[in-house]
């Protein structure tokens, strides 16, 4: 592309420019200077605006990066921690019963086998039960494995199983 301009277009422009009177040559040079100055002004103006925008957004981006790095370090630290040993089943059942009573859940909790707990109840408030199930996962490390939930006149009927999270 550059060779085409250099070999064919540039000689034509020089030839055309050479045939122009002195007054037109000066006018062409003045136009080129004004257009060149306009292009330079546009570039520098854009660069100045971009620098201002980046100066405003850079501290926010650094703060986000710092918080993400802190979160990543916390995740790494938590993953490196040893998981606590599961509580004995009788102690776990007592804890779950106390937790259900505190949430005013009318449920029966019993052990199915080692590490699996069955929860059943009737007339249970669904929102309270879901919050309780989430709390079991966070505090006791129990994961909801199966749930059969059916609506009733007052609340829902629940048959669910929880097991130790892997």
Biotite code that builds the C-alpha atoms (Angstrom):
import biotite.structure as struc

atoms = struc.array([
    struc.Atom([0.000, 0.000, 0.000], chain_id="A", res_id=1, res_name="UNK", atom_name="CA", element="C"),
    struc.Atom([2.783, 2.418, 0.937], chain_id="A", res_id=2, res_name="UNK", atom_name="CA", element="C"),
    struc.Atom([4.678, 1.606, -2.258], chain_id="A", res_id=3, res_name="UNK", atom_name="CA", element="C"),
    struc.Atom([1.564, 2.285, -4.366], chain_id="A", res_id=4, res_name="UNK", atom_name="CA", element="C"),
    struc.Atom([1.176, 5.697, -2.745], chain_id="A", res_id=5, res_name="UNK", atom_name="CA", element="C"),
    struc.Atom([4.887, 6.397, -3.082], chain_id="A", res_id=6, res_name="UNK", atom_name="CA", element="C"),
    struc.Atom([5.180, 5.272, -6.709], chain_id="A", res_id=7, res_name="UNK", atom_name="CA", element="C"),
    struc.Atom([1.933, 6.425, -8.286], chain_id="A", res_id=8, res_name="UNK", atom_name="CA", element="C"),
    struc.Atom([0.015, 8.867, -6.122], chain_id="A", res_id=9, res_name="UNK", atom_name="CA", element="C"),
    struc.Atom([2.837, 11.000, -4.727], chain_id="A", res_id=10, res_name="UNK", atom_name="CA", element="C"),
    struc.Atom([4.297, 11.933, -8.143], chain_id="A", res_id=11, res_name="UNK", atom_name="CA", element="C"),
    struc.Atom([0.808, 12.914, -9.353], chain_id="A", res_id=12, res_name="UNK", atom_name="CA", element="C"),
    struc.Atom([0.254, 15.156, -6.327], chain_id="A", res_id=13, res_name="UNK", atom_name="CA", element="C"),
    struc.Atom([3.705, 16.756, -6.757], chain_id="A", res_id=14, res_name="UNK", atom_name="CA", element="C"),
    struc.Atom([3.084, 17.340, -10.445], chain_id="A", res_id=15, res_name="UNK", atom_name="CA", element="C"),
    struc.Atom([-0.339, 18.844, -9.772], chain_id="A", res_id=16, res_name="UNK", atom_name="CA", element="C"),
    struc.Atom([1.054, 21.016, -6.964], chain_id="A", res_id=17, res_name="UNK", atom_name="CA", element="C"),
    struc.Atom([3.940, 22.243, -9.145], chain_id="A", res_id=18, res_name="UNK", atom_name="CA", element="C"),
    struc.Atom([1.522, 23.492, -11.819], chain_id="A", res_id=19, res_name="UNK", atom_name="CA", element="C"),
    struc.Atom([-0.432, 25.627, -9.333], chain_id="A", res_id=20, res_name="UNK", atom_name="CA", element="C"),
    struc.Atom([0.189, 29.381, -9.087], chain_id="A", res_id=21, res_name="UNK", atom_name="CA", element="C"),
    struc.Atom([2.074, 30.695, -6.032], chain_id="A", res_id=22, res_name="UNK", atom_name="CA", element="C"),
    struc.Atom([-1.100, 32.065, -4.426], chain_id="A", res_id=23, res_name="UNK", atom_name="CA", element="C"),
    struc.Atom([-2.843, 28.645, -4.611], chain_id="A", res_id=24, res_name="UNK", atom_name="CA", element="C"),
    struc.Atom([0.269, 26.915, -3.257], chain_id="A", res_id=25, res_name="UNK", atom_name="CA", element="C"),
    struc.Atom([0.195, 29.195, -0.215], chain_id="A", res_id=26, res_name="UNK", atom_name="CA", element="C"),
    struc.Atom([-3.528, 28.562, 0.223], chain_id="A", res_id=27, res_name="UNK", atom_name="CA", element="C"),
    struc.Atom([-2.996, 24.781, -0.013], chain_id="A", res_id=28, res_name="UNK", atom_name="CA", element="C"),
    struc.Atom([-0.186, 24.958, 2.557], chain_id="A", res_id=29, res_name="UNK", atom_name="CA", element="C"),
    struc.Atom([-2.368, 27.057, 4.890], chain_id="A", res_id=30, res_name="UNK", atom_name="CA", element="C"),
    struc.Atom([-5.249, 24.548, 4.542], chain_id="A", res_id=31, res_name="UNK", atom_name="CA", element="C"),
    struc.Atom([-2.899, 21.661, 5.286], chain_id="A", res_id=32, res_name="UNK", atom_name="CA", element="C"),
    struc.Atom([-1.567, 23.492, 8.352], chain_id="A", res_id=33, res_name="UNK", atom_name="CA", element="C"),
    struc.Atom([-5.107, 24.214, 9.645], chain_id="A", res_id=34, res_name="UNK", atom_name="CA", element="C"),
    struc.Atom([-6.287, 20.652, 9.005], chain_id="A", res_id=35, res_name="UNK", atom_name="CA", element="C"),
    struc.Atom([-3.117, 19.240, 10.611], chain_id="A", res_id=36, res_name="UNK", atom_name="CA", element="C"),
    struc.Atom([-3.564, 21.498, 13.634], chain_id="A", res_id=37, res_name="UNK", atom_name="CA", element="C"),
    struc.Atom([-7.204, 20.408, 13.904], chain_id="A", res_id=38, res_name="UNK", atom_name="CA", element="C"),
    struc.Atom([-6.233, 16.743, 13.807], chain_id="A", res_id=39, res_name="UNK", atom_name="CA", element="C"),
    struc.Atom([-3.545, 17.283, 16.457], chain_id="A", res_id=40, res_name="UNK", atom_name="CA", element="C"),
    struc.Atom([-5.975, 19.251, 18.647], chain_id="A", res_id=41, res_name="UNK", atom_name="CA", element="C"),
    struc.Atom([-8.588, 16.468, 18.333], chain_id="A", res_id=42, res_name="UNK", atom_name="CA", element="C"),
    struc.Atom([-6.039, 13.805, 19.305], chain_id="A", res_id=43, res_name="UNK", atom_name="CA", element="C"),
    struc.Atom([-4.712, 15.731, 22.296], chain_id="A", res_id=44, res_name="UNK", atom_name="CA", element="C"),
    struc.Atom([-8.213, 16.680, 23.419], chain_id="A", res_id=45, res_name="UNK", atom_name="CA", element="C"),
    struc.Atom([-9.339, 13.046, 23.278], chain_id="A", res_id=46, res_name="UNK", atom_name="CA", element="C"),
    struc.Atom([-6.216, 11.947, 25.151], chain_id="A", res_id=47, res_name="UNK", atom_name="CA", element="C"),
    struc.Atom([-6.814, 14.553, 27.854], chain_id="A", res_id=48, res_name="UNK", atom_name="CA", element="C"),
    struc.Atom([-10.420, 13.435, 28.316], chain_id="A", res_id=49, res_name="UNK", atom_name="CA", element="C"),
    struc.Atom([-9.370, 9.776, 28.489], chain_id="A", res_id=50, res_name="UNK", atom_name="CA", element="C"),
    struc.Atom([-6.694, 10.593, 31.068], chain_id="A", res_id=51, res_name="UNK", atom_name="CA", element="C"),
    struc.Atom([-9.285, 12.401, 33.193], chain_id="A", res_id=52, res_name="UNK", atom_name="CA", element="C"),
    struc.Atom([-11.697, 9.473, 32.922], chain_id="A", res_id=53, res_name="UNK", atom_name="CA", element="C"),
    struc.Atom([-8.978, 6.985, 33.824], chain_id="A", res_id=54, res_name="UNK", atom_name="CA", element="C"),
    struc.Atom([-7.846, 9.135, 36.756], chain_id="A", res_id=55, res_name="UNK", atom_name="CA", element="C"),
    struc.Atom([-11.385, 8.913, 38.127], chain_id="A", res_id=56, res_name="UNK", atom_name="CA", element="C"),
    struc.Atom([-11.889, 5.190, 37.503], chain_id="A", res_id=57, res_name="UNK", atom_name="CA", element="C"),
    struc.Atom([-8.449, 3.901, 38.489], chain_id="A", res_id=58, res_name="UNK", atom_name="CA", element="C"),
    struc.Atom([-8.911, 4.257, 42.287], chain_id="A", res_id=59, res_name="UNK", atom_name="CA", element="C"),
    struc.Atom([-12.249, 2.439, 42.062], chain_id="A", res_id=60, res_name="UNK", atom_name="CA", element="C"),
    struc.Atom([-10.686, -0.351, 39.995], chain_id="A", res_id=61, res_name="UNK", atom_name="CA", element="C"),
    struc.Atom([-7.821, -0.649, 42.477], chain_id="A", res_id=62, res_name="UNK", atom_name="CA", element="C"),
    struc.Atom([-10.295, -0.858, 45.367], chain_id="A", res_id=63, res_name="UNK", atom_name="CA", element="C"),
    struc.Atom([-12.247, -3.602, 43.571], chain_id="A", res_id=64, res_name="UNK", atom_name="CA", element="C"),
    struc.Atom([-9.017, -5.460, 42.845], chain_id="A", res_id=65, res_name="UNK", atom_name="CA", element="C"),
    struc.Atom([-7.982, -5.211, 46.476], chain_id="A", res_id=66, res_name="UNK", atom_name="CA", element="C"),
    struc.Atom([-11.327, -6.532, 47.705], chain_id="A", res_id=67, res_name="UNK", atom_name="CA", element="C"),
    struc.Atom([-11.194, -9.409, 45.193], chain_id="A", res_id=68, res_name="UNK", atom_name="CA", element="C"),
    struc.Atom([-7.673, -10.276, 46.304], chain_id="A", res_id=69, res_name="UNK", atom_name="CA", element="C"),
    struc.Atom([-8.798, -10.203, 49.950], chain_id="A", res_id=70, res_name="UNK", atom_name="CA", element="C"),
    struc.Atom([-11.749, -12.449, 49.114], chain_id="A", res_id=71, res_name="UNK", atom_name="CA", element="C"),
    struc.Atom([-9.485, -14.862, 47.217], chain_id="A", res_id=72, res_name="UNK", atom_name="CA", element="C"),
    struc.Atom([-7.082, -14.988, 50.169], chain_id="A", res_id=73, res_name="UNK", atom_name="CA", element="C"),
    struc.Atom([-9.995, -15.660, 52.534], chain_id="A", res_id=74, res_name="UNK", atom_name="CA", element="C"),
    struc.Atom([-11.287, -18.455, 50.286], chain_id="A", res_id=75, res_name="UNK", atom_name="CA", element="C"),
    struc.Atom([-7.815, -20.004, 50.140], chain_id="A", res_id=76, res_name="UNK", atom_name="CA", element="C"),
    struc.Atom([-7.517, -19.762, 53.915], chain_id="A", res_id=77, res_name="UNK", atom_name="CA", element="C"),
    struc.Atom([-10.933, -21.344, 54.461], chain_id="A", res_id=78, res_name="UNK", atom_name="CA", element="C"),
    struc.Atom([-10.230, -24.156, 52.012], chain_id="A", res_id=79, res_name="UNK", atom_name="CA", element="C"),
    struc.Atom([-6.965, -24.907, 53.805], chain_id="A", res_id=80, res_name="UNK", atom_name="CA", element="C"),
    struc.Atom([-8.703, -25.200, 57.163], chain_id="A", res_id=81, res_name="UNK", atom_name="CA", element="C"),
    struc.Atom([-9.470, -28.693, 58.315], chain_id="A", res_id=82, res_name="UNK", atom_name="CA", element="C"),
    struc.Atom([-13.162, -29.452, 58.420], chain_id="A", res_id=83, res_name="UNK", atom_name="CA", element="C"),
    struc.Atom([-14.388, -30.021, 61.943], chain_id="A", res_id=84, res_name="UNK", atom_name="CA", element="C"),
    struc.Atom([-15.181, -33.572, 62.863], chain_id="A", res_id=85, res_name="UNK", atom_name="CA", element="C"),
    struc.Atom([-18.906, -34.298, 62.638], chain_id="A", res_id=86, res_name="UNK", atom_name="CA", element="C"),
    struc.Atom([-20.746, -34.276, 65.935], chain_id="A", res_id=87, res_name="UNK", atom_name="CA", element="C"),
    struc.Atom([-21.985, -37.596, 67.332], chain_id="A", res_id=88, res_name="UNK", atom_name="CA", element="C"),
    struc.Atom([-25.453, -38.470, 66.044], chain_id="A", res_id=89, res_name="UNK", atom_name="CA", element="C"),
    struc.Atom([-27.198, -38.127, 69.433], chain_id="A", res_id=90, res_name="UNK", atom_name="CA", element="C"),
    struc.Atom([-25.695, -34.685, 69.959], chain_id="A", res_id=91, res_name="UNK", atom_name="CA", element="C"),
    struc.Atom([-26.609, -33.716, 66.382], chain_id="A", res_id=92, res_name="UNK", atom_name="CA", element="C"),
    struc.Atom([-30.229, -34.846, 66.900], chain_id="A", res_id=93, res_name="UNK", atom_name="CA", element="C"),
    struc.Atom([-30.448, -32.837, 70.130], chain_id="A", res_id=94, res_name="UNK", atom_name="CA", element="C"),
    struc.Atom([-29.024, -29.770, 68.385], chain_id="A", res_id=95, res_name="UNK", atom_name="CA", element="C"),
    struc.Atom([-31.418, -30.121, 65.448], chain_id="A", res_id=96, res_name="UNK", atom_name="CA", element="C"),
    struc.Atom([-34.440, -30.568, 67.728], chain_id="A", res_id=97, res_name="UNK", atom_name="CA", element="C"),
    struc.Atom([-33.466, -27.492, 69.741], chain_id="A", res_id=98, res_name="UNK", atom_name="CA", element="C"),
    struc.Atom([-32.939, -25.507, 66.550], chain_id="A", res_id=99, res_name="UNK", atom_name="CA", element="C"),
    struc.Atom([-36.330, -26.592, 65.146], chain_id="A", res_id=100, res_name="UNK", atom_name="CA", element="C"),
    struc.Atom([-38.082, -25.656, 68.418], chain_id="A", res_id=101, res_name="UNK", atom_name="CA", element="C"),
    struc.Atom([-36.361, -22.257, 68.390], chain_id="A", res_id=102, res_name="UNK", atom_name="CA", element="C"),
    struc.Atom([-37.732, -21.674, 64.873], chain_id="A", res_id=103, res_name="UNK", atom_name="CA", element="C"),
    struc.Atom([-41.167, -22.937, 66.006], chain_id="A", res_id=104, res_name="UNK", atom_name="CA", element="C"),
    struc.Atom([-41.122, -25.723, 63.434], chain_id="A", res_id=105, res_name="UNK", atom_name="CA", element="C"),
    struc.Atom([-43.478, -28.624, 64.088], chain_id="A", res_id=106, res_name="UNK", atom_name="CA", element="C"),
    struc.Atom([-41.166, -31.351, 62.755], chain_id="A", res_id=107, res_name="UNK", atom_name="CA", element="C"),
    struc.Atom([-39.955, -34.774, 63.822], chain_id="A", res_id=108, res_name="UNK", atom_name="CA", element="C"),
    struc.Atom([-36.251, -35.451, 63.459], chain_id="A", res_id=109, res_name="UNK", atom_name="CA", element="C"),
    struc.Atom([-34.754, -38.924, 63.496], chain_id="A", res_id=110, res_name="UNK", atom_name="CA", element="C"),
    struc.Atom([-31.552, -40.612, 62.442], chain_id="A", res_id=111, res_name="UNK", atom_name="CA", element="C"),
    struc.Atom([-31.770, -42.863, 59.381], chain_id="A", res_id=112, res_name="UNK", atom_name="CA", element="C"),
    struc.Atom([-28.176, -44.086, 59.326], chain_id="A", res_id=113, res_name="UNK", atom_name="CA", element="C"),
    struc.Atom([-24.785, -42.657, 60.166], chain_id="A", res_id=114, res_name="UNK", atom_name="CA", element="C"),
    struc.Atom([-24.656, -39.133, 58.798], chain_id="A", res_id=115, res_name="UNK", atom_name="CA", element="C"),
    struc.Atom([-28.245, -39.056, 57.475], chain_id="A", res_id=116, res_name="UNK", atom_name="CA", element="C"),
    struc.Atom([-31.145, -37.373, 59.257], chain_id="A", res_id=117, res_name="UNK", atom_name="CA", element="C"),
    struc.Atom([-34.818, -37.510, 58.287], chain_id="A", res_id=118, res_name="UNK", atom_name="CA", element="C"),
    struc.Atom([-37.063, -34.530, 58.978], chain_id="A", res_id=119, res_name="UNK", atom_name="CA", element="C"),
    struc.Atom([-40.828, -34.786, 58.665], chain_id="A", res_id=120, res_name="UNK", atom_name="CA", element="C"),
    struc.Atom([-43.609, -32.472, 59.647], chain_id="A", res_id=121, res_name="UNK", atom_name="CA", element="C"),
    struc.Atom([-47.051, -31.179, 58.850], chain_id="A", res_id=122, res_name="UNK", atom_name="CA", element="C"),
    struc.Atom([-48.440, -27.624, 58.839], chain_id="A", res_id=123, res_name="UNK", atom_name="CA", element="C"),
    struc.Atom([-44.947, -26.145, 58.574], chain_id="A", res_id=124, res_name="UNK", atom_name="CA", element="C"),
    struc.Atom([-44.340, -22.572, 57.398], chain_id="A", res_id=125, res_name="UNK", atom_name="CA", element="C"),
    struc.Atom([-42.366, -23.028, 54.178], chain_id="A", res_id=126, res_name="UNK", atom_name="CA", element="C"),
    struc.Atom([-40.286, -19.839, 54.444], chain_id="A", res_id=127, res_name="UNK", atom_name="CA", element="C"),
    struc.Atom([-39.257, -20.664, 58.008], chain_id="A", res_id=128, res_name="UNK", atom_name="CA", element="C"),
    struc.Atom([-38.368, -24.214, 57.016], chain_id="A", res_id=129, res_name="UNK", atom_name="CA", element="C"),
    struc.Atom([-36.220, -23.078, 54.070], chain_id="A", res_id=130, res_name="UNK", atom_name="CA", element="C"),
    struc.Atom([-34.371, -20.606, 56.299], chain_id="A", res_id=131, res_name="UNK", atom_name="CA", element="C"),
    struc.Atom([-33.863, -23.378, 58.869], chain_id="A", res_id=132, res_name="UNK", atom_name="CA", element="C"),
    struc.Atom([-32.547, -25.768, 56.196], chain_id="A", res_id=133, res_name="UNK", atom_name="CA", element="C"),
    struc.Atom([-30.088, -23.108, 54.998], chain_id="A", res_id=134, res_name="UNK", atom_name="CA", element="C"),
    struc.Atom([-28.986, -22.541, 58.600], chain_id="A", res_id=135, res_name="UNK", atom_name="CA", element="C"),
    struc.Atom([-28.421, -26.303, 59.016], chain_id="A", res_id=136, res_name="UNK", atom_name="CA", element="C"),
    struc.Atom([-26.135, -26.226, 56.022], chain_id="A", res_id=137, res_name="UNK", atom_name="CA", element="C"),
    struc.Atom([-24.156, -23.256, 57.320], chain_id="A", res_id=138, res_name="UNK", atom_name="CA", element="C"),
    struc.Atom([-23.889, -24.191, 60.973], chain_id="A", res_id=139, res_name="UNK", atom_name="CA", element="C"),
    struc.Atom([-24.003, -28.001, 61.006], chain_id="A", res_id=140, res_name="UNK", atom_name="CA", element="C"),
    struc.Atom([-22.645, -28.809, 57.556], chain_id="A", res_id=141, res_name="UNK", atom_name="CA", element="C"),
    struc.Atom([-25.803, -30.740, 56.639], chain_id="A", res_id=142, res_name="UNK", atom_name="CA", element="C"),
    struc.Atom([-26.884, -30.812, 53.024], chain_id="A", res_id=143, res_name="UNK", atom_name="CA", element="C"),
    struc.Atom([-30.459, -31.319, 51.893], chain_id="A", res_id=144, res_name="UNK", atom_name="CA", element="C"),
    struc.Atom([-30.403, -34.490, 49.782], chain_id="A", res_id=145, res_name="UNK", atom_name="CA", element="C"),
    struc.Atom([-34.102, -35.172, 49.226], chain_id="A", res_id=146, res_name="UNK", atom_name="CA", element="C"),
    struc.Atom([-37.275, -33.278, 49.986], chain_id="A", res_id=147, res_name="UNK", atom_name="CA", element="C"),
    struc.Atom([-40.932, -34.030, 49.367], chain_id="A", res_id=148, res_name="UNK", atom_name="CA", element="C"),
    struc.Atom([-42.966, -30.883, 50.009], chain_id="A", res_id=149, res_name="UNK", atom_name="CA", element="C"),
    struc.Atom([-46.725, -30.755, 49.555], chain_id="A", res_id=150, res_name="UNK", atom_name="CA", element="C"),
    struc.Atom([-49.090, -27.864, 50.310], chain_id="A", res_id=151, res_name="UNK", atom_name="CA", element="C"),
    struc.Atom([-51.692, -28.243, 53.048], chain_id="A", res_id=152, res_name="UNK", atom_name="CA", element="C"),
    struc.Atom([-54.452, -26.052, 54.393], chain_id="A", res_id=153, res_name="UNK", atom_name="CA", element="C"),
    struc.Atom([-52.052, -24.462, 56.880], chain_id="A", res_id=154, res_name="UNK", atom_name="CA", element="C"),
    struc.Atom([-48.465, -24.535, 55.620], chain_id="A", res_id=155, res_name="UNK", atom_name="CA", element="C"),
    struc.Atom([-46.812, -27.515, 53.971], chain_id="A", res_id=156, res_name="UNK", atom_name="CA", element="C"),
    struc.Atom([-46.132, -31.183, 54.659], chain_id="A", res_id=157, res_name="UNK", atom_name="CA", element="C"),
    struc.Atom([-42.423, -31.975, 54.580], chain_id="A", res_id=158, res_name="UNK", atom_name="CA", element="C"),
    struc.Atom([-40.491, -35.222, 54.240], chain_id="A", res_id=159, res_name="UNK", atom_name="CA", element="C"),
    struc.Atom([-36.787, -34.438, 53.864], chain_id="A", res_id=160, res_name="UNK", atom_name="CA", element="C"),
    struc.Atom([-33.411, -36.030, 54.362], chain_id="A", res_id=161, res_name="UNK", atom_name="CA", element="C"),
    struc.Atom([-30.176, -34.260, 55.278], chain_id="A", res_id=162, res_name="UNK", atom_name="CA", element="C"),
    struc.Atom([-26.723, -35.741, 55.087], chain_id="A", res_id=163, res_name="UNK", atom_name="CA", element="C"),
    struc.Atom([-23.269, -34.551, 56.048], chain_id="A", res_id=164, res_name="UNK", atom_name="CA", element="C"),
    struc.Atom([-21.915, -32.228, 53.338], chain_id="A", res_id=165, res_name="UNK", atom_name="CA", element="C"),
    struc.Atom([-19.027, -33.723, 51.386], chain_id="A", res_id=166, res_name="UNK", atom_name="CA", element="C"),
])
